[in-house]
Amino acid sequence: MNNKPQAEDMHLETDTEDDVKGPPILFSEFEAALSELKNGKAEGKDGIPAELLKALGVKGKRELYDICNEICYR
């Protein structure tokens, strides 16, 4: 028995009001999330291994952080 939601059951919220989204992600939260990624696991759909994300320098992390916030809060 598969209790996981199926792709056709999911939908993107396209009309969410800004006040419902919450505050932007803090850079410190972003760095903490990166550090919690487990090494040696299979990549996701993006094909990017955790080790690569964790190895980003400050400039790369800042760029990825900005992209994440832009996706969430555009």
Summary of the structure (lengths in Angstrom):
residues: 74
radius of gyration: 15.2
end to end distance: 38.0
largest distance: 45.0
contacts: 114
relative contact order: 0.15
helix: 50%
strand: 0%
